[in-house]
């Protein structure tokens, strides 16, 4: 798996699913920066699952999850922390070259 996946599950027409997806659409750049794909699935009850790049389940919520909470959870993941460190190192090298 090369990207993270957020799976939003719920019954057809569930307003919680629509609300969760709407909240995520408010920050498409944040999702892209975190290499996050969003998948909607039909299921018996509402649930949000965060799958890591390793394919493992990293978090599960049975209610709406705020974008700030979700971003914080992803930003604490080892692969994301490494990505942020590498980006910071690259930016400092670019600054020194200028």
TORMARGU-986397 format. One record per residue (C-alpha): x, y, z; residue number from 1. Coordinates in nm, 2 decimals. Example, Ala and Ser with C-alpha at 12.3 -4.5 7.8 and 13.67 -1.06 7.14 Angstrom:
REM TORMARGU-986397
1.23,-0.45,0.78,1
1.37,-0.11,0.71,2
END
This chain:
REM TORMARGU-986397
0.00,0.00,0.00,1
0.15,0.33,-0.10,2
-0.11,0.56,0.04,3
-0.32,0.57,0.36,4
-0.69,0.49,0.33,5
-0.99,0.63,0.53,6
-1.29,0.40,0.50,7
-1.62,0.56,0.59,8
-1.89,0.29,0.63,9
-2.26,0.33,0.69,10
-2.61,0.24,0.57,11
-2.72,0.38,0.24,12
-2.83,0.74,0.28,13
-2.69,0.77,0.63,14
-2.65,1.14,0.71,15
-2.34,1.07,0.92,16
-2.16,0.94,0.61,17
-2.25,1.25,0.42,18
-2.14,1.47,0.70,19
-1.81,1.29,0.74,20
-1.74,1.30,0.37,21
-1.84,1.67,0.36,22
-1.59,1.75,0.64,23
-1.31,1.58,0.45,24
-1.39,1.76,0.13,25
-1.33,2.09,0.32,26
-0.95,2.02,0.32,27
-0.86,1.83,0.01,28
-0.50,1.97,0.03,29
-0.46,1.83,0.38,30
-0.57,1.49,0.26,31
-0.33,1.50,-0.04,32
-0.04,1.61,0.18,33
-0.11,1.31,0.40,34
-0.14,1.08,0.10,35
-0.49,0.99,0.21,36
-0.76,0.82,-0.01,37
-1.12,0.82,0.11,38
-1.34,0.53,0.04,39
-1.71,0.50,0.11,40
-1.86,0.16,0.18,41
-2.21,0.05,0.26,42
-2.26,-0.13,0.59,43
-2.49,-0.19,0.88,44
-2.36,0.08,1.11,45
-2.16,0.40,1.09,46
-1.79,0.36,1.13,47
-1.47,0.54,1.02,48
-1.14,0.34,0.99,49
-0.79,0.47,0.92,50
-0.56,0.22,0.74,51
-0.19,0.30,0.73,52
0.05,0.26,0.44,53
0.14,-0.08,0.59,54
-0.22,-0.19,0.54,55
-0.28,-0.21,0.91,56
-0.57,-0.06,1.10,57
-0.44,0.25,1.29,58
-0.77,0.39,1.43,59
-1.14,0.33,1.43,60
-1.42,0.56,1.53,61
-1.79,0.48,1.58,62
-1.89,0.85,1.54,63
-1.78,1.15,1.33,64
-1.41,1.23,1.35,65
-1.30,1.59,1.31,66
-1.05,1.67,1.05,67
-0.81,1.82,1.30,68
-0.82,1.50,1.51,69
-0.77,1.29,1.20,70
-0.48,1.50,1.08,71
-0.32,1.48,1.42,72
-0.36,1.10,1.43,73
-0.20,1.07,1.08,74
0.08,1.32,1.16,75
0.17,1.10,1.46,76
0.22,0.79,1.25,77
0.58,0.69,1.19,78
0.57,0.71,0.81,79
0.42,1.06,0.82,80
0.67,1.18,1.08,81
0.96,1.05,0.86,82
0.80,1.23,0.56,83
0.78,1.56,0.76,84
1.14,1.52,0.88,85
1.26,1.46,0.52,86
1.07,1.76,0.40,87
1.21,1.98,0.67,88
1.57,1.86,0.59,89
1.52,1.93,0.22,90
1.38,2.28,0.29,91
1.67,2.37,0.51,92
1.92,2.25,0.25,93
1.74,2.46,-0.02,94
1.75,2.76,0.21,95
2.13,2.72,0.26,96
2.18,2.70,-0.11,97
2.01,3.03,-0.17,98
END
